[in-house]
Amino acid sequence: MNKYQEQLFAKTTLSLTSGEDKSPEKVIVDDEKITIYQNMDYRKKDYLLTINNSSIESLEISKRVYKTNDGKIDVNISFEEPFDSIIVNFKNAVVDPCSFKVDFVGADKKAFDDKVKSDERKALIKGMGLCVASGHHLLNIYWMNTNDKVAYTSVKLYYGITLLMEQFKIDSGKFYLAIPNLAFGKYSFVIGQYGKDDKLIFETDIIEIDLTDKIMKKLNDIQSSVEKVAGHTRPHILGGR
């Protein structure tokens, strides 16, 4: 653009919106280039480009002319029908028309799909309302069905995180599992919920549980403190009474 075109175009405000609520989207004007960015939701294809400048008479896009309406020009655009330039015509031809290169930048489909899956998973986890309580050699697990299609729930119990100890199958009308007779140690479990066709609906990540004898641990901590104060070593209390 020459300096006269620049002076007139400098009065321009340009915006991009999408949807019936006209959500604001990203558009950048840099020198003689306009870059239009798609919403991160790549399923949104249609947008409204609005140019406000009382000095502009019309725009030419793909051989179609869009005339001003009281200093405002609305252009419906689609990422399915991109164009590569916009010609700006000024009122009364006070200066020559100027042309802008147009770039359409599409959304990252993989990033959006990953976000959708992550959000869905978070919603399922929240809906499950998972809760864990432990007692003396006892592990209680509570949950809810993630949706009304759940036929049964499966709980896999591991010693550590690799050694499968037992797999439990619980009907959809029961929402807890009590596992008794567990020695002190580190365990983990995975909950899966299935439909009538045995198709997996949802499965948690591995959830780690540490069943420790808190009383004995406290006694050993006290014994260690006594030894430090006394300056000598006595045998630790290892168990029993």
Residue pairs with C-beta under 8 A, 6 or more apart in sequence:
1 9
1 32
1 98
2 95
2 96
4 94
4 95
5 90
5 95
5 96
5 98
8 53
8 55
8 56
8 90
8 94
8 95
9 53
9 55
9 56
9 88
9 98
11 53
11 54
11 55
12 29
12 51
12 52
12 53
12 56
13 51
13 52
13 53
14 27
14 29
14 34
14 49
14 50
14 51
14 52
15 24
15 27
15 49
15 50
16 24
16 25
16 26
16 27
16 36
16 37
16 47
16 48
16 49
16 50
17 23
17 24
17 25
17 47
17 48
17 50
18 25
18 39
18 44
18 46
18 47
18 48
19 44
22 48
23 39
25 37
25 38
25 39
25 47
26 36
26 37
27 34
27 35
27 36
27 37
27 49
28 34
28 35
28 37
29 100
32 98
32 99
32 100
32 101
33 100
33 101
33 102
33 103
34 86
34 100
34 101
34 102
34 103
35 102
35 103
35 105
36 47
36 49
36 77
36 102
36 103
36 104
36 105
37 105
38 44
38 79
38 104
38 105
38 106
38 107
39 107
40 107
40 108
40 111
40 112
40 115
41 107
41 112
42 106
42 107
42 108
42 109
42 112
45 78
45 79
45 80
46 76
46 77
46 78
46 79
47 76
47 77
47 78
47 79
48 74
48 75
48 76
48 77
49 74
49 75
49 76
49 77
50 72
50 73
50 74
50 75
51 59
51 72
51 73
51 75
52 71
52 72
52 73
53 71
54 68
54 71
54 91
55 90
55 91
55 94
56 68
56 71
56 73
56 88
56 89
56 90
56 91
57 67
57 68
57 89
57 90
57 91
57 92
58 65
58 66
58 67
58 68
58 73
58 89
59 65
59 66
59 73
59 75
59 86
59 87
59 88
59 89
60 66
60 86
60 87
60 89
60 97
61 75
61 83
61 85
61 86
61 87
62 83
66 73
66 74
66 75
67 73
68 91
77 83
79 104
79 106
82 102
82 104
83 102
84 101
84 102
85 99
85 100
85 101
85 102
86 99
86 100
86 102
87 97
87 98
87 99
87 100
88 97
88 98
88 99
88 100
89 97
90 97
121 202
124 146
124 202
125 204
127 144
127 146
127 147
128 143
128 144
128 145
128 146
128 191
128 193
128 202
128 204
129 142
129 143
129 144
130 141
130 142
130 143
130 191
130 204
130 207
131 141
131 142
131 143
132 139
132 140
132 141
132 142
132 207
132 209
133 139
133 140
133 142
134 140
134 209
134 211
137 180
137 181
137 182
137 183
137 184
137 211
138 178
138 179
138 180
138 182
139 178
139 179
139 182
139 187
139 209
139 211
140 176
140 177
140 178
140 179
141 155
141 176
141 177
141 179
141 189
141 191
142 175
142 176
143 153
143 175
143 176
143 191
144 175
145 153
145 172
145 175
145 193
146 193
146 201
146 202
147 201
149 195
149 196
149 201
150 172
150 193
150 194
150 195
150 201
151 171
151 172
151 194
151 195
151 196
152 169
152 170
152 171
152 172
152 193
152 194
153 169
153 170
153 171
153 172
153 174
153 191
153 192
153 193
153 194
154 167
154 168
154 169
154 170
154 191
154 192
154 193
154 194
155 167
155 168
155 170
155 177
155 189
155 190
155 191
156 164
156 166
156 167
156 168
156 189
156 190
156 192
157 164
157 165
157 166
157 167
157 168
157 179
157 187
157 188
157 189
158 164
158 165
158 187
158 188
158 189
158 190
158 206
159 165
159 185
159 186
159 187
160 186
160 187
160 188
161 188
161 206
161 208
165 187
168 177
168 179
170 177
182 211
183 211
184 211
184 212
184 213
185 210
185 211
186 208
186 209
186 210
186 211
187 208
187 209
187 210
187 211
188 206
188 207
188 208
188 209
189 206
189 207
189 209
190 203
190 204
190 205
190 206
190 207
191 203
191 204
191 207
192 200
192 202
192 203
192 204
193 200
193 201
193 202
193 203
194 200
194 201
195 201
213 239
216 237
216 238
216 239
219 237
220 236
220 237
223 234
223 236
223 237
224 236
226 234
227 233
227 234
